[in-house]
Amino acid sequence: MSPGALRRQIGQLLIAGFDGDQVPVELKALAREFGLGGVILFARNIAEPEQVAELCHEAARLAPDLPLWVSVDQEGGRVARLKAPFTEWPAMITLGRSGDVGLAERFARALAAELKAVGITLDYAPVLDVCTNPKNKVIGDRALGEKAGEVARLGAAIIRTLQAQGIAACGKHFPGHGDTQADSHHELPLVEHPPERLREVELVPFRAAVDAGVAMIMTAHVLVPALDETRPATLSTRIITELLREELNYDGVILSDDLEMKAIANDYTVATAAPLAVEAGCDGVLICGADHETQAAALESLVHAVEDDRLRFSRVEDAIARQQRAKERFLAAPVAVRPARGRALRQLLGRDEHRVIADEMARFL
């Protein structure tokens, strides 16, 4: 890639949020100028299944060179953007309490079927945090459990099953958000464990995810002084490159959590944080709000950081190459195929066999 081509491809590093149930003209303009890695859907983007399917179809085709990720947080429980008539899944703690890998696989297979039905290609799941702190409300029942081995076993099963069905999985939140009290949406949480404890507990599920071939891993906006006294994990070369990439030997895509969350935004502007995250080792950044000027400013900042030698050109090339490899793995099917509509679509969602699985999980609430 030449420096001149950089501007037309830097958008591959951005997964963007937006308002409304159609792709806004501002996001289309961003994709034309910079390219775009993907979009993330929230409740504000979702009206009913046919609209979601059409939106996903349009969004995936925004950039001519590579299809976009169409992504969502569909974990189950309180973090689920797709409501009925989609199957409404219980919180993931139910799978942990069941201890049943077979149930976890059936859940993931059903979840993947419904995501594929509307054209979603990337799910920010499973949560791999080991919830060892009962006061941790932001993770809590989103976690698969409080024992590292169980979270690893069930998390790996979900990853393998989702990806066997063609949905890219994203394990989160590295290096572990399970033993915190603060909510990173509002402030920077502190993880005060020594490296030995982190390797024995927090990192165990992530090692299993790496072994399972997880497509993506999302960073946590947490401060871990034993690893980096000054930078939160998302912006830390020691944590992202040295620990995840080199020590855990992870070769997939590393994504930041939303750079607009207060754990980052209280100390860094989005435009400042984006190059820091990429230089630290992230291959993509999430900017989940709907302010497209903020998103454009982040992309401009990435371009200028390369031009000013604050961000290595080789690091950007590596990040874009990792995104491209992941897309070749999961987005090989032609995006021009129209989604199912009407009865054909509705028959794929909230099916009786899926509700049976959800009911079985709910027994462990």
N, C-alpha and C positions, 0 to 999 in steps of 0.2 A: 504494500500500500504506500503510495506517495503521500507526502505531507499535503499536497493539494486535494487528494481524495479523502483525507481525514475528515474534513468538514461534512462531507456527504455520507460518512459512515459512523460518525461519533454517536449518533442517536441510537446505534445498536446497544449502547451501554445504558440506555434509559428504559425503564418500564414506568409508564405514566398513568396517572388517574385522570378522570374527567367527570364532568357533570352531565346528567341527562341520559335518556334512553337511546340516543343516537350519537354517532361520532361527531364531535363539534368541528367546525371549520378551522378553528385555531390548531387543533391537534393534527388535522390533515395538512395544514401548512407546515407544521413542525416536521412531520414525516417527509414532506417534499424537500425541505431544506437540509435536514440532517440525517434522514433515515430514522427509524425508530425500532427499538428492540421488542417492545411489547406494550400491552395495556393491562391494567388491573381493574376488575369490576368490583363495585360495592353495591349495597342495597339501593343507593341512589340511581344506579344504572339499570335496575331490573324491574320490569313491569309484569310481564308474563312470558311463558316459555317461547312462543313464536318470536316475540320481540328480541329476547335474549339470543336466540339462534341467528336471527338476521344481523343483530349487532355484532356478534362474534365473527360471522362470515365477513362483514364489511371491515372490521378491525384487523383481521388477519391479513388482509390484502392491501393495507395502507402503504406499505413500502414495496416497490417493484422487484427489488433484488432478492430479498429473503422474506418469507412469511413472518408475521409477528407472533410472539407468545400472546395468547389470550388467557389471562391468569385470574385466580380468585383465591380468597381464603375460605375454603370449604372444609373445615375441620370436623364439624359436628358440635352439638351443644350450643354454647353462646357465641361461638365464632362460626357462623354459617350465613353466607350471603344469599343462598338460594333456598327459598321457603316453599311450602306446598304450592302447587302440586308436585314439586320435587320431594323426594323422601327427606324427612326431617330426622337427622341422626342424633342420638344421645351424645353426651360428652364422652371424650375418649377415655376418661377414667373408668368407664364401664368395661372397656376391653381389658384394662389393667386388672380390674377386680376379677374378671372372668378367668384371666390367665390362659385363654383359649386362642392359640394361634390360628386354628381353623376358622373361628368366628371373625378374627381380624382380617383374614384373607377374604372371607365372604363379604364382609363390609366393604373392603377396598375394591373388590370386583364390582359390586353394585354401584358404589360411588363413581367409579371410573365410567361405567356404562352411562350414567346420567350426565356426567360432565361431557363425554364425547357426543352425546345426543344433541347438545346445543353448541358444540364447537369450542369448548374450553379445552386447552391443551396443557396447562400448567396449574397444579394445585399446591399452594403453600402449606403442605402437610407431608408427613406428620410432625407434631411437636415432639422433639426429642429431649426436652428439658426434664431432668429428674427432680420432681417436686418434693424436696426434703424439708421445706419450710411451710408449715401449715398456715402461716400468716401471709403467704404469697398469693394475693388475690388475682394478680394479672395473669398468672399461669394456672394455679389451682387445678380445677377439674379438666382443664385442657390437656394436662399431662397424662401419659399412659400409666404413671405410677410413681412411687417413691423409692423403688429399688432399681438401680442402674441396669442390672442384668435383665429384668423384665421389660423395662423400657426399650432396651436394645433388641431383645428378641421379638417383641411385638412391632416395634418401629420398623425393623428390617423386613418383617413379613408384609407390612402395609406398603413399603417402598417397592419391594419386588412385585407385588401384585398390581399396584397402580401402573407401574411401568411396563409390565407384561401386557397390559391392556392398552398401552399407547399414551398414557397420561404421564407427563414428567412430574416427578415428586420433588419436593424441596423440604429437607429437614431443617428444623429451626429450634432454638436460636443459639448459635455457636458463640462462645464456648460453654454456654449453659446459663439459663435465666431461672433455674428452678429454686435456688436458695437465695432469693432476694425478697425484700419487702416493698421497695419503691416500684412504682409503675413507670416504665420508660416512656410511656406516652406523655408523662408529665414532668419527670425529673430523671436524673442519671442514677440508676441503681448501683450498689456496691457489692462485689463478690469478694469476700475477704479470705478465701481459702488459699493454702499454700499449693504449689504445683503438684505435690504428691497426691493430695486429696482430689484435685481436679482430674488427674489422670485415673484415679481409682473410681471416681463417681461420675462427674459431669461429662467427661470425654468418652465414656464407655459407649453410650448409644451412638455417638457420632462415628466412632471407629466401626461399629456394626453397619452404619449407613454407608460408609465408604466401601466396606466389603460387599455390600449389597448393590453397589453401582449407582447410588443415588445421583440423579441428574444435577441437582443443585443443593447448596447449603446456604442458609440465610444467617447473617451475623446478628448478634445481640448488641443493643446499645447499653452495655454495662461496663463499668470500670473494674478491672481485675488487677489491683496493685502488684500482686505477686508476679504478674506477667508484664504489665506495663503501667507504670505509676502515673502517667500523664494522659494518655490517649484512651478513649473508650474503644472497645473491641473493634467496632466497625471501622475505625480510623487507625488501627494499630498494625503496623507491619509485623511486629513480634507475634501477635496473635493470629492474624490472617495468613501471612506468608510463612513465617517460621514454624508456627504450631500446626495450623490446619493443612497448608499446602505441603510443607516439607516433612514435619514429624509424622503427621497422620497420612501422608502420601496421597492426599486427595487431588484428583486430576480433573474434576468436573467444574461446573460453574459456581462461583461464589457471588452471592447477591447481598447487598446491604438491606437492612430493614429500612423502613420509610425515613428518609432524611429530614422530613418535616416534624418528626416526633420531638418532643421537648428535650429529651435526653441529649439530643444532638443540637437542636435549634436554639436551646438556651445559651449555647456558647459559640456556635458556628452558623453562619448563613448557609443556606442550601448551596449557593454558588461556591462557597469556600469548602464545604464538606465534600462535594462530589469529587474533585480531583484528589483530595486527601484519601477518600475511600478507595479510589481506583489505584492510587500509588501504593496503598497498604496491601492491595491484593484482591480487592473486589473486582469482579468481571462485569458487574452491572449494579445500578443503583435504582431504588424505588423512590419515586416522588409522587405520592399518592393523592395529593390534593388536586384541585381543578384549576389552579392558577397557572395558565400556560406560559405567562411571562416568566414566572419562577423557573419553570422547566426549561425554557429557552435560555435563560440566564445561566443555568447549570451547564447546559451543553456548550454555550459560548465560553464559559469558564474552563471547561475541559480542553477546548481547542486552544485557548490562550495559554493554559498551563503547559501544554506541549510546546507551543511556539516559544515560550519563555524558558524552556528547559526546567520547569518546576515539576513536570510529570514526564517520565521517560516515554518516548515514542514507542519503544519496544514493549513496554508494559501495556499500552493501549492496543497495540497489534495483537499481543497475546490474549488480552481480554476479548477482543472481537473474534479472534480465532476460536476461543472456547465457546462463545455464544453460537458461532456458526456450526461447530461440531455437534453441539447439543440439538440445534435445529435440524440438522441432517438426520440425527438419530430419531427425533420424535415428530418432525413436521414434514416427513417425506411425502405423505399423501397430498395430492393436489388440493390446494385451498379453494379452487374454483368450483368444487362440487357444492351444489346448493344443499343447505340443511333440510332435514325432514320438517314437515309442517303439519298443522292440524291434527287429525286423529293419529296419524303415523308417529308424530312426535310425542303426543300425550301418552301413547301406549308404552313409551320407553321410560316414563317418569313415574315415580311413586307406585311402582308395580307391586302386586301382592307379595311376591317373593322378597322384594326389598323391604317391605314393611314388616315381614316376618323376622328378618334379620335385625331391624331396628327394635322390634319388640323384645327380641331375645337379649339384645344389648341392654335395654332398659330395665331388665330384671336386676341388673347390678348397680342401679342408681343408689 
